[in-house]
Amino acid sequence: MLATDLYAISEGKKNEGHWECHWCTAACDSSMVHDDPPPIPFVSRGKSNAKRPTMPYICLGCWLWRRKSLSIFSLSGKLLKDRQTPRDWSWFITPVDARVIIPDDYPLLREMLLNPPSRFALIVKVDDPVEIHRTVANDNQTVTVGTQLHFTVDHVLHSWTPAGLEHAIRNGEQGSDAGCRYLSKWLAPWNLPDKPEHIGGKAVLDNAKQLRKPVTNKP
C-alpha cells in the first residue's frame, strides 16, 4: 500500500482507475491532470521527482494532499486549525483518519509507536514541505514486537521495530539502529515501566513490590 492510497482511504476515497499516477504510481483515472511543469526539449527534467513522469494524470490521494486549504486536527484532538496545507505538517495517518502531530501529542504517539496499528503512515516534517508520494505506508496483517516498520523524516526513509525502539529507550544509542535512535530522541522523555520478570512463565512487572515481600504464615 502506498501512502497516497492510505491517505485517500482516510478521506473516504479510493485510488482506482486504469492509469498510473504521475506522482506516486497509484491507480488513477483520467479526470485530473498533474501540475508538474512540462519537460523542455534537450533539457534535463530538473527538480521533478515524479515516479511516473510520462503519465499525465494523478490519483485522488495526491490530489487531496495538494489542497491549499483544509481543516486539520491533531492526533490527541488538542488542536483544530483551518486554512492549512498538508505539506506543512507532520502526520500520523490510518484508514480511519489523518491527524497532524504536535508536541502535545507526544505522550499518545509514544504509546502508539510501541504498540502500532497494522496499517498506518508516520510522516515527520522538520524542514522540507511534505510530498506524500515520497513517504511510505505500513500495511501488515499483524504487528509484533519484531515487525519492521517504516517512516520518513523529510523524505528520508527510516525503520524501527517496537522491540528495537524499547531497547533504544532503555539502553541509549549503543546497539540501536538509526530509526530507533531518532524516535527515542524525538519523543523523549519516555516513562516506561520497569522491565518484566518472567516468573512461572508469566510476565510480572519488576516494580511489583508484593512479590518481594517476605512470606508470612497466617494462623
C-alpha positions in Angstrom: 0.0 0.0 0.0 1.2 3.5 -0.9 1.0 6.4 1.5 -1.3 8.1 -1.1 -3.6 5.1 -1.1 -3.8 5.2 2.7 -4.4 9.0 2.7 -7.2 8.6 0.2 -8.9 6.0 2.3 -8.6 8.2 5.4 -10.5 10.8 3.5 -13.3 8.4 2.5 -11.9 8.0 -1.1 -10.1 5.3 -3.1 -7.4 5.4 -5.7 -8.7 3.5 -8.7 -8.6 3.5 -12.5 -6.6 2.2 -15.4 -3.8 4.7 -15.3 -0.8 5.1 -13.0 -0.4 8.4 -11.1 2.2 10.8 -12.4 3.5 11.4 -8.9 3.2 8.2 -6.9 2.2 5.3 -9.3 -1.1 4.7 -7.6 -4.1 3.7 -9.7 -6.0 6.7 -11.1 -8.4 7.7 -13.8 -8.1 10.4 -16.4 -10.1 13.1 -14.5 -7.2 15.1 -13.0 -4.1 16.2 -14.9 -0.8 16.7 -13.0 0.6 20.1 -12.2 4.2 19.2 -12.9 5.9 21.7 -15.3 6.1 20.2 -18.8 9.5 18.9 -20.0 11.7 21.2 -22.1 13.3 19.6 -25.1 17.0 18.8 -24.8 16.9 19.9 -21.1 17.0 17.6 -18.1 13.9 17.1 -16.0 15.2 19.5 -13.3 13.7 19.1 -9.9 10.7 16.9 -10.7 10.6 13.8 -8.6 7.6 12.2 -10.2 7.7 8.4 -10.2 5.9 8.2 -13.5 7.0 11.3 -15.4 5.4 10.3 -18.7 1.9 9.7 -17.1 -0.4 12.7 -17.5 -2.9 12.1 -14.6 -2.8 12.0 -10.8 -4.6 9.9 -8.2 -7.2 11.1 -5.7 -4.6 10.7 -2.8 -2.2 13.1 -4.5 -4.9 15.5 -5.5 -6.3 15.6 -1.9 -2.8 16.1 -0.5 -2.2 19.1 -2.8 -5.2 21.0 -1.5 -4.4 24.6 -0.5 -6.8 25.0 2.4 -8.3 22.4 4.8 -9.1 22.0 8.5 -6.6 19.9 10.4 -6.9 18.0 13.7 -4.0 16.9 15.9 -3.5 13.3 17.0 -4.8 13.9 20.5 -7.5 16.3 19.4 -6.0 19.3 21.2 -5.5 21.3 18.0 -8.1 22.3 15.4 -6.9 24.7 12.7 -8.5 25.9 9.5 -6.9 27.0 6.2 -3.9 24.7 6.4 -2.0 22.8 3.7 -1.0 19.2 4.4 2.6 19.7 3.2 3.3 22.0 6.2 2.8 19.4 9.0 4.0 16.1 10.4 1.3 13.3 10.1 0.0 10.1 11.5 -2.4 8.5 9.0 -4.6 5.4 9.5 -7.5 4.1 7.4 -9.8 5.9 9.9 -8.4 9.4 9.6 -5.3 11.6 9.1 -4.0 13.6 12.1 -1.2 16.1 12.3 1.4 15.7 15.1 2.2 18.5 17.6 4.3 18.3 20.8 1.2 17.9 22.9 0.6 14.6 21.0 3.9 13.1 22.0 2.6 11.1 25.1 -0.1 9.4 22.9 2.3 8.9 20.0 4.8 7.2 22.3 2.2 4.6 23.2 1.2 4.1 19.6 4.7 3.6 18.3 5.4 0.9 20.9 2.1 -0.8 20.1 1.4 0.3 16.5 -1.7 -0.4 14.4 -1.4 -2.7 11.4 -1.9 0.0 8.8 -0.5 3.5 9.2 1.9 6.1 7.9 4.2 8.2 10.1 5.5 11.3 8.3 7.9 13.6 10.1 8.5 17.1 8.8 11.5 19.0 10.0 12.5 21.4 7.3 11.1 20.3 3.9 7.5 20.6 2.8 6.0 17.1 2.8 5.5 15.5 -0.6 3.3 12.5 0.2 4.5 10.5 -2.9 7.9 10.4 -1.3 6.7 8.9 2.0 5.8 5.3 2.9 2.9 3.4 4.5 2.9 0.3 6.7 0.4 -2.4 5.7 0.6 -5.6 7.9 -1.8 -8.3 8.8 -0.5 -8.2 12.4 2.3 -6.3 14.2 4.5 -8.0 16.7 7.4 -6.6 18.7 9.8 -7.8 15.9 7.8 -6.4 12.9 9.9 -3.9 10.9 8.1 -0.7 10.4 8.9 2.4 8.3 8.6 6.2 8.5 10.2 9.2 6.8 11.9 12.3 8.1 12.0 15.0 5.4 11.5 12.1 2.9 14.5 10.2 4.3 13.4 6.6 4.9 13.9 5.1 8.4 12.8 1.8 10.0 12.2 0.5 13.5 10.7 -2.4 15.4 8.7 -2.0 18.7 11.3 -4.1 20.4 14.2 -2.1 18.9 12.6 1.1 20.0 12.2 -0.1 23.5 15.8 -1.2 23.6 16.9 2.3 22.4 14.8 4.0 25.1 16.1 1.8 27.9 19.8 1.5 26.8 20.6 4.5 24.7 22.2 4.6 21.2 24.5 1.7 21.6 23.2 -1.3 19.6 20.3 0.6 18.2 19.6 1.4 14.5 19.1 4.9 13.2 15.3 4.8 13.1 15.0 3.7 16.8 17.6 6.3 17.9 15.7 9.0 16.1 12.3 8.1 17.6 13.7 7.7 21.1 15.3 11.1 21.0 12.5 12.9 19.1 9.8 11.8 21.6 11.9 11.9 24.8 11.4 11.8 27.7 9.9 8.3 27.8 8.4 6.9 31.0 8.4 3.1 30.6 7.5 0.7 33.4 10.3 -1.4 34.7 11.2 -4.5 32.7 9.1 -7.5 33.4 10.4 -10.5 35.4 9.4 -13.9 34.0 8.1 -16.0 36.9 6.4 -19.3 36.2 6.0 -18.3 32.5 4.1 -15.1 33.4 5.5 -11.6 33.0 5.3 -9.6 36.2 6.4 -6.0 36.4 9.7 -5.5 38.2 8.2 -2.9 40.5 5.5 -5.3 41.8 6.8 -5.0 45.3 4.4 -7.5 46.7 6.4 -10.3 45.0 9.4 -9.3 47.1 7.7 -9.1 50.4 8.6 -11.8 52.9 6.0 -14.6 53.1 4.3 -14.9 56.5 2.1 -17.8 57.6 -1.3 -16.9 58.7 -2.9 -18.9 61.6 
